[in-house]
């Protein structure tokens, strides 16, 4: 799979994350059947600013709930502000109640 089509698949998944929920780079990679490619998901998030329709990249964090991608936003606090505007509490760059707010695409997008 080429990089552009992989990024497009990542963006499609990220656009499905509901406001007020978060997922991880690894969960997206696993859902796409490329379990070892969480770093590539991160690269996709870094490049998502020009994607149309918009990609809510602020809803993607590392597996511990840390805002590891925050330095790719316009300001050092923008990622946290976007999350807080959706009712997500962040303390010291980590999402509180991460397990409760975690949105797993493998579960949420499964076909029953």
Secondary structure, DSSP 4 states (H G I P E B T S, - for coil): --HHHHHHHHHHHHTTSPTT-BEEHHHHHHHTT-TT-HHHHHHHHHTGGG-SS---GGGEE-TTSB-TTGGGSSSTTHHHHHHHHTT--EETTEETTHHHHB--HHHHT---
